[in-house]
Amino acid sequence: MSAEFAFIDRLRALASHPAARGLEDDAAVLRIGAETLILTHDSIAEGVHVRAGSDPADIAWKLIATNLSDLAAKGAEPLGVLTSHALGDSEWDAAFAAGLGAVLDCYDVPLLGGDTIRLPDGATRVFGCTALGRAICDPVPARSGAQAGDGLWVMGTIGDALAGFTLLEAGEADADPLTAAYLRPRPLLAEGRALAPIVTAMMDVSDGLLIDAARMARASGLSAEIDSSAVPISDAARALLNTKEGEMLRWGDDYALLFTAPRDCNPPVFATRIGVMTDGGAGPVVLDGMALDPSSIGGYQH
């Protein structure tokens, strides 16, 4: 068990409120009168979630976009964000603020507040965001709602972020659309709201398709049987990474939407069916007919 999951297990005894969903989801679902609020929080560390030396405007974009992606997976309408910021020099902070303004303007999301701190010289800087949204349907999609026989679908593509990261590591120009997929991901908010009323389970693909499918399967007590040939991979990513299909399924940072729906479902937005949910006897993920053990699922873990 990773250090992350061991710590989360310790926290479950404290997170007894129904809104916490047993810490089995990426967001809290808090009912207040006739409204249901969606709350999520994610952090980004330099050199961990973004490359060391990244443009501060890109860090700001990714910080907000990844949190909005969690709202998208709940089919929520964003209400606003709060951020925490580790101060740099004035030029760095100005560029970060410009990136923050760009992403907030792009998705018409207000900044509601937050906090700033100054760390000792040489310390790794960490930036946090809390995003708040309003549910547009009841029940709010969870990881745990999939049923045996449901189709398993992806809205979006898998592998573009890895391809973009690969280009950046090779010193390629930042203007390539693949590098943009890694540097400035696009949360699928409108698509999430369209899907929320018809899905049985939904989450975003942040840590890797296979590991996130395994999390959904475990939460639902099922197996996710995936056909790798059906996974939507863009022509550009496939051309660049034509020998790394398995890595694309494991790498993450795609922020596509992974969802399940009844077998006769016709999704209201373009999506790709990649498999089926079964009774769970084979383990959480079965890829091309072969059950995967945890060590071969891959994905990002802390």
Secondary structure, DSSP 8 states (H G I E B T S, - for coil): --HHHHHHHHHHTT--SGGGGGG-SSSEEEEETTEEEEEEEEEEEBTTTB-TT--HHHHHHHHHHHHHHHHHTTTEEEEEEEEEEE---HHHHHHHHHHHHHHHHHTT--EEEEEEE---TT---EEEEEEEEEE-SSS---GGG--TT-EEEEES-SSHHHHHHHHHHTT--TTSHHHHHHHS----HHHHHHHTTT-SEEEEESS-HHHHHHHHHHHHTSEEEE-GGGS---HHHHHHTTT-HHHHHHH----EEEEEE-TT---SS--EEEEEEE-STT-SEEETTEE--HHHH-----
